[in-house]
């Protein structure tokens, strides 16, 4: 017997990060209040420049 029902493990799943975190979550409020852009500058020497 031939089955045409494909396994779900081979089907792509699209996930939107914005939908995973509730709108009223504390981390959203922190992100809106504090500018974390300084972290990239402080950590840039830790990452490979030509990778």
C-alpha atoms as one frame of an Amber mdcrd trajectory, in Angstrom:
protein
   0.000   0.000   0.000   1.297   3.437  -0.944   0.817   6.283   1.548   0.849
   9.944   0.549   0.819  11.428   4.058   4.271  13.074   4.460   5.926  13.113
   7.863   5.776  16.420   9.741   9.474  16.241  10.567  10.303  17.240   6.990
   7.907  20.181   6.820   9.320  23.648   7.498   7.887  25.621  10.378   7.878
  29.399  10.323   8.253  31.050  13.719   7.908  34.760  14.361   9.923  35.817
  17.413   7.579  38.750  18.024   4.676  36.339  18.493   6.549  34.252  21.071
   6.994  37.049  23.614   3.780  38.589  24.971   3.307  42.343  24.391   3.237
  43.073  28.138   6.314  40.982  29.005   8.892  42.597  31.307  11.730  42.023
  28.809   9.920  44.123  26.182   9.678  46.995  28.668  13.368  46.683  29.542
  14.320  46.632  25.860  12.302  49.790  25.220  13.875  51.598  28.187  17.566
  50.662  27.997  19.802  51.148  24.968  21.925  48.000  24.736  23.819  49.069
  21.592  26.989  49.655  23.656  27.341  45.882  24.120  28.217  45.275  20.449
  31.107  47.747  20.690  32.442  46.203  23.908  32.275  42.633  22.521  33.427
  43.146  18.930  37.020  42.040  19.686  35.687  38.684  20.910  34.344  37.758
  17.477  36.257  36.632  14.402  36.454  39.482  11.853  36.822  37.253   8.778
  34.512  34.372   9.568
